[in-house]
Amino acid sequence: MLISKKSNKKIRSSKEKNVLILRHLAKAALDSKWIEDQSKNTNKILSPCEFCDYVKSNEIDCSECKIPKILCRDDGYKGLIGLIYVKYGNITLKNIGRDEYYLVRQSLMEIFKEGEISINPIQKIKDLINSEILSYRI
């Protein structure tokens, strides 16, 4: 971290700023779209989350969204969110599978706490996506 000679304030690097934004957006998504009590969640799968709102409000292309691509890409049509959409349609989140719901929550909680998703949820997401793809081929 750099310190400005003029103001003696800490200047965060671009990477540190991005991690702070990522953590803030993950917390906001947990508080509003991916709430703890799934049975009370009336948000739809493709309703915009805080990551989407950030992209739109800053006039950034969706491809530059800060959410990890394994969770979501292309406005919710790819990644784990996309898989959930393909599997269930655009229903309310209280009606999707519990395991899928909590895998998204676990990933967002890790982003909020650590600034990234650890290998364990990433592997679970990859396994889930691969198993679903295989079931569609059969």
N, C-alpha and C positions, 0 to 999 in steps of 0.2 A: 504494500500500500504506500502510495506517495504522500508526502506532506507538503502543502503549499508554503513557500517561504513567506509570502505576503500575509496570508491569513492564518497560518499555522493550523489549518484545518486538514483533516485527512481527505484525500482524494481517492476515491475507489477506482479500481481498474474497470475496464469495460466488462470483463468476465465476472467480476464481483457484482457489478450492477445487474447484469443479466441473471445471476443466481438469485439475487434479492428479489427481482421482479418475478422470476419463476416461483420462488417460495411463496411470495405474496399471492400470486394467482392461484396456486395450488390450495392454499388455505381458504381463499375466497370460494373456490369451486367446492371444497368440502363443506363450507358453511351454507352454500345456497343450492347447488345442483345435486351434489352427491352427499346428502345429509346422512347422519349416522343411522337414523331409524328408517330403514328402507320401506317399511310398511306405510309410512306417512309421506313418501316421496311422490308427488304428482307431476314432477318435471318429465317431459318426454325425452326420449333418447337423443333426438336431433335438435332439441332446444339449445340455443347457444349457451355456452358456459363462459366463465370469466376470461378464459384464454381467447375465445372467439371475440368477445366484446373488446378485449385489448387490441386484437388485430384490426378490427373494424374501426375503433376509435382513433387508432394511430395510422390508419390508412396503409397498413402493411399487407402484403400478399399472404394468403393463407399458408403458402409453402414456407414462410418464415416464422410461423407460429412457434411459441416457446414450449409448447407441450411436447413431450417426447413422442416421436412418430410411432412408436410401438403402441401407444395409447390411442392416438387419434391423428388422422390426416384427412385432407380434402373435405373439410366441413363435416366431419363425423362419418364419412363413408368408408374409411379404411382404418387400419389398426384395430385394437380391441373394441373400441366404440363402434367401428364399422361392422365388425363381426357380430356384435350384439344387435345392431340394426338389421343385418341380413337374417339373423336367426329369429328375431321377434317382431320386426317391423318397428314403426315409430310409436311404440306404446309407452305408457308411463313407466318410470324406473321402478316403481313398487312391484311391477309385474314381471320383471326379468328374473333370471336365475340368481339365487342368493350368492353362489360362488363367483359368478361374473361381476355382480355388483360389488362385492367386497374385495375383489381383485383390483378393480378400479380405485376403490377407496384406499386400499393398502398402498397402491402405487402413488396416489396423490399425497397420502400422509408421509411417505418416505421423501417425496419431493419437498414437501413443506419442512420436514425436520432436517433432512440431509442435503437438499439441493439436487438430488438425483434419485433414480430408482435403483435399488440393489439388484444383484444378479438373480436372487430367488424369485421375486415377482416377474422379472423379465423372462426367466425360463418358464414359469407357469403360464404366462401369456403366450409365449411361443408354442408350448405344448398344446394349449387350448386351441389356438388358431390352427395348428397342424392337425389335431384330432377332428376339428370341425370340417376342415377342407377334405380330409379323407372320408368323412361321413357323407359329404355331398357327392363324392365320386362314385360311391357304391350304389 
